[in-house]
Amino acid sequence: MVEVIKAEVSEALAKRFRKRAMEIYGYKKGAVKMALEEAMKRFISQSRVDWSVLRGCVKSDSTSVELQHRVWKGTD
């Protein structure tokens, strides 16, 4: 069985991905599919990150949500 996944990515990223896929898998039909499947397998097989090592690294009186908003806005 096959599943179709659609996503929008930047044109620059897509071009770089296609170029790299063809460099690795050859300039043939299915190269991008093989590269994407490999990337997805690597992504889901990665072990979980241990965030506890960062505990105490951020010195702030702000809540985590407030810190996220500041990061998203690009303010400090």
ZINOR-V60573 format. One record per pair of residues at least 6 apart in sequence whose ideal C-beta (glycine too) atoms are under 6 Angstrom apart, sorted by the first residue. I is the first residue (numbers start at 1). J is the second residue. D is the distance in Angstrom with one decimal. If there is no record, write none. Layout:
# ZINOR-V60573
I&J&D, I&J&D
This chain:
# ZINOR-V60573
18&32&5.7, 21&31&4.8, 21&32&4.8, 21&35&3.4, 22&31&4.9, 25&31&3.9, 25&34&4.9
